[in-house]
Amino acid sequence: MIRLEALSNDHLPWTDHNIFQDAEKVGQCAFKAPALSVAADPGVAVTARTLMEENASVQVARKNNYVFAGIVTNPEDGEVWEWFYRG
């Protein structure tokens, strides 16, 4: 089971979250918009961005049905890989 755990109660839900699969921490994330239900609106695109390297974030994306979509520019990190969720 995947669960999110907020790192702080300040400015929820916009704070950073740890991602756990069962008892193991598998990643960290933050939100840039309110969470939406993909089931309620199949037109919603769920994306993720990672650094352009084979790392743990990429492994987590692939394990959770994200597919590589291309390279985009992030204002803080420069060029990054973008992934689309294919539930």
C-alpha positions, -999 to +999 in steps of 0.1 A: +000+000+000+013+035-009+008+063+016+019+099+019+032+114+051+035+152+054+069+165+066+052+195+082+017+207+090+025+241+077+007+250+045-009+216+040-012+201+014+016+223-002+043+209+021+067+181+011+056+146+017+074+113+022+061+084+001+059+050+017+052+016+002+042-005+032+068+004+058+096+014+033+102+050+023+104+050-015+104+087-023+094+123-016+071+146-034+053+180-032+022+192-049+019+222-073-019+221-076-048+206-055-050+169-058-077+157-083-093+123-087-082+107-119-111+083-116-135+112-114-120+130-144-101+108-168-091+139-187-067+149-159-031+143-167-010+131-138+027+139-143+060+135-125+094+151-132+128+137-123+164+146-129+178+134-162+195+103-148+187+067-139+180+071-102+156+059-075+129+085-085+129+070-120+126+035-107+096+046-085+080+063-115+083+032-137+071+008-109+040+030-105+030+030-142+045+062-153+059+063-188+086+086-201+071+116-221+101+137-229+124+165-217+109+197-203+125+228-187+120+233-150+127+269-137+147+255-107+164+224-121+168+232-158+161+203-182+143+174-165+125+142-176+087+143-176+066+112-170+029+106-175+008+082-153-008+054-172-028+039-144 
